[in-house]
Amino acid sequence: MSHYFISASIEMTEGSKLEQVETELQKLVAQTREEPGCILFEIRQNLKEPTKFTLWECWTNPDALAAHFEAHHTKAYLAQNLTEVRHIEALGEIGDKTFADAIKAHA
Protein backbone atom coordinates (compact mmCIF):
# COMPACT_ATOMS: atom_id res chain seq x y z
CA MET A 1 0.00 0.00 0.00
CA SER A 2 1.28 3.46 -0.90
CA HIS A 3 1.52 6.20 1.64
CA TYR A 4 1.74 9.96 1.19
CA PHE A 5 4.67 11.54 2.99
CA ILE A 6 5.34 15.19 3.80
CA SER A 7 8.51 16.79 5.08
CA ALA A 8 8.19 20.44 6.03
CA SER A 9 10.33 23.09 7.66
CA ILE A 10 8.73 25.75 9.81
CA GLU A 11 10.09 28.64 11.84
CA MET A 12 8.71 30.77 14.61
CA THR A 13 7.19 34.03 13.51
CA GLU A 14 8.62 37.27 14.81
CA GLY A 15 7.16 38.14 18.18
CA SER A 16 6.22 34.56 19.09
CA LYS A 17 7.36 33.14 22.41
CA LEU A 18 9.34 29.90 22.24
CA GLU A 19 7.60 28.24 25.19
CA GLN A 20 4.18 28.97 23.72
CA VAL A 21 5.23 27.64 20.30
CA GLU A 22 6.56 24.43 21.86
CA THR A 23 3.38 23.92 23.88
CA GLU A 24 1.06 24.58 20.96
CA LEU A 25 3.05 22.34 18.61
CA GLN A 26 2.91 19.52 21.15
CA LYS A 27 -0.88 19.92 21.29
CA LEU A 28 -1.09 19.92 17.50
CA VAL A 29 0.92 16.70 17.33
CA ALA A 30 -1.28 14.91 19.88
CA GLN A 31 -4.51 15.99 18.19
CA THR A 32 -3.31 15.30 14.65
CA ARG A 33 -2.22 11.77 15.50
CA GLU A 34 -5.88 11.01 16.26
CA GLU A 35 -7.09 12.07 12.82
CA PRO A 36 -8.38 9.53 10.31
CA GLY A 37 -5.73 8.86 7.69
CA CYS A 38 -2.81 9.97 9.85
CA ILE A 39 -0.13 7.30 10.00
CA LEU A 40 2.69 9.45 11.39
CA PHE A 41 2.89 13.05 12.55
CA GLU A 42 6.06 14.19 14.28
CA ILE A 43 7.63 17.57 14.82
CA ARG A 44 11.29 17.83 15.71
CA GLN A 45 13.06 20.92 17.03
CA ASN A 46 16.42 22.03 15.66
CA LEU A 47 19.00 21.66 18.43
CA LYS A 48 21.23 24.49 17.18
CA GLU A 49 18.40 26.85 16.25
CA PRO A 50 15.44 26.07 18.54
CA THR A 51 13.12 28.46 16.68
CA LYS A 52 13.19 26.07 13.69
CA PHE A 53 11.23 22.84 13.41
CA THR A 54 10.88 19.94 10.97
CA LEU A 55 7.59 18.13 10.41
CA TRP A 56 7.55 14.49 9.32
CA GLU A 57 4.14 13.34 8.24
CA CYS A 58 2.70 10.21 6.68
CA TRP A 59 -0.90 10.07 5.48
CA THR A 60 -2.97 7.43 3.75
CA ASN A 61 -3.44 9.80 0.80
CA PRO A 62 -3.50 13.51 -0.15
CA ASP A 63 -7.19 13.76 0.78
CA ALA A 64 -6.37 12.82 4.39
CA LEU A 65 -3.84 15.65 4.50
CA ALA A 66 -6.38 18.06 2.99
CA ALA A 67 -8.84 17.04 5.73
CA HIS A 68 -6.14 17.77 8.31
CA PHE A 69 -6.09 21.41 7.22
CA GLU A 70 -9.87 21.57 7.67
CA ALA A 71 -9.73 20.12 11.21
CA HIS A 72 -10.70 22.49 14.01
CA HIS A 73 -7.43 22.00 15.91
CA THR A 74 -5.34 22.68 12.82
CA LYS A 75 -7.25 25.86 12.01
CA ALA A 76 -6.97 26.95 15.66
CA TYR A 77 -3.19 26.42 15.63
CA LEU A 78 -2.72 28.27 12.32
CA ALA A 79 -4.88 31.18 13.53
CA GLN A 80 -2.34 31.86 16.27
CA ASN A 81 0.30 32.69 13.63
CA LEU A 82 3.09 31.24 15.79
CA THR A 83 5.06 29.66 12.95
CA GLU A 84 5.44 29.97 9.21
CA VAL A 85 6.27 27.35 6.61
CA ARG A 86 9.66 27.67 4.94
CA HIS A 87 9.70 24.50 2.84
CA ILE A 88 7.40 21.59 1.99
CA GLU A 89 8.18 18.37 0.15
CA ALA A 90 5.57 15.84 -0.91
CA LEU A 91 7.26 12.45 -1.00
CA GLY A 92 6.56 8.88 -2.03
CA GLU A 93 8.38 5.63 -1.82
CA ILE A 94 11.15 5.18 -4.39
CA GLY A 95 9.65 4.44 -7.79
CA ASP A 96 6.05 4.82 -6.54
CA LYS A 97 4.17 7.46 -8.52
CA THR A 98 0.75 6.71 -6.96
CA PHE A 99 0.12 10.28 -5.80
CA ALA A 100 2.15 12.15 -8.44
CA ASP A 101 -0.90 13.22 -10.47
CA ALA A 102 -2.71 14.46 -7.33
CA ILE A 103 0.30 16.59 -6.46
CA LYS A 104 0.47 18.10 -9.95
CA ALA A 105 -3.23 18.94 -9.78
CA HIS A 106 -2.69 20.92 -6.53
CA ALA A 107 0.43 22.73 -7.73
Disulfide bonds with the S-S distance in Angstrom:
none
